[in-house]
Amino acid sequence: ENQARTGSFYWWNGEEQHWANADYQMNALQNAQSAYFVSIVVVQWADLLIAKTRKLSIFTQGLRNQFMNFGIFFETSLAIILSYATPLNTVFGTRPIHILHWFPGVPWSIL
């Protein structure tokens, strides 16, 4: 069951490994799921600001809409809670991520 497919192997610490490292793969999957979720949140920040400022600049309009500010704050808070609260990590299959993993969505926000 834990054997790799015939003719394939994994590299682990610079050595061949002919069986899957299930714990490492699960941690990598959970890290990727958390980073993907957080990237969606970051892109939604930009999407909200783009929809708000179709005609006027953000500097002209400002951020005076309290409902929008609450929405950004709540969405960010929810992403933090889902990523860093240990009981919820088990439920949602996520794990705490490094702060740098919050930034891969930024280039997509700029587009």
N, C-alpha and C positions, 0 to 999 in steps of 0.2 A: 504494500500500500504506500509506503514512504519512498519507494524506489523511483528514481528518475526513469524517463523513457529510455529504451534501448539506444545506446550510442550517444546519449547526452549526459552531461554532468554539470555540476555547479562549481563555481570558484568561491572558496571561503578562506579568508586570511591567506591568500596566495597559494592555496593548495586545492587540488581536485577533491571534490566531494561527490560521491555517487548517489547520495540520497538527499532529499529536500530538507532544508532547515525550516521546519514549520513555524517555529516561534519567530524567526527573523522575517519570514514572509508575511506573517500576520501583523507584526509591528510595522513593516513597510506599507502594507495595505491600509492600516489604520491611519498612519501618517499621511498617506496620499489622500485618503478620504477627507481628513480634516483640512488639509491644505486646499483641496478642491472646493470644499464648502466655503472656506474663508475667502478664496478668490472670487467666488460668486458674490459674496457680500460686498467685497471691494468694488467689483464692477457695478453692482447695483447703486453704490454711492454716486458714481459718475453718471449712471443712467438717470438718477433722480435729479441731479444738478443740470444735466443736459436738457431734460424735459422742462425744467423750471425756467431755463434761460434761453429759450428759442429765439427771442427777439432782442432782449436786453442782456447786457453783460452781468455776470454775477456781482461785479463791483458796483454796478448801477442799482441792481435790485436788492442786493444784500440777502441775508438769511433771516428775515423777520417772520417767516411763516412758522409759528410754534408747532403746528402739527407735523410739518416736514422735519423740523429739528428733532422732535420727539421720535419720529419714525427712524431717522438715522441713528439716534442714540439707542433706541430699543433694538434695532437690528444688530448693531455692533455689540451691545450687551449680550444679546442672545447668542451671537457667534462666540463670544468669549466664554459664556457659561457652558455652552455645548462642547467647546473645545477643551476647557480646563477643569470642569467639575468631574471628579473621578467616577461617581456613580453613573453619570450620564454617558461617560466614555464607554462603559460596558453596554448600555442600552443602545446607543447609536453607532457603535463600532468605530469610534474615533479615539484620538489620544492627544495629549498636549503637544503643541508644535512650537518650534523655535520662532522667534519674532521675525526672522528673515523669510519664513514661509508665508507671511502675510502679504508679501510684496509681489509675487508673480502675477497677480491680477492687475497690477498698476499699468503695465503697457497696454493691456486690453481696454482699460479705462480711458487712456489717452486717445485711442483710435476713435 
